């Protein structure tokens, strides 16, 4: 699963800025200590852009505030299979996120209240979004 997100498209204040994927990226930023609790709203706005630039800088990337192939590729290095629990997790610098699943088509999703929520550019229904 590492080296799996590097082929994703762009995410920024102007590309898919209101989506499940924006919410997922905010979860990554929170897990690594770049956003505070409760700030995950599925909107890639100024706070998320600033946090993204800091994350990129600290991970040796160009700090442009755009989540593209290099940024996704660096983030997916923190995915791992938790064999004792049977699912994927993201090992952040502050928090571990999961469970995360991957279907047979390579799409990532998580469950919330019994329903699957896909990490998607086009859907804004992540349970953490208000």
Secondary structure, DSSP 8 states (H G I E B T S, - for coil): -TT-STT---BSSSSS-BSHHHHHHHHHHHHTTSS-TT---SB--HHHHHHHHHHHHHTTS---S-B-HHHHHHHGGGEEEETTTTEEEEE-SS-EEEEEEE-TTS-EEEEETTEEEE--SS----TT--
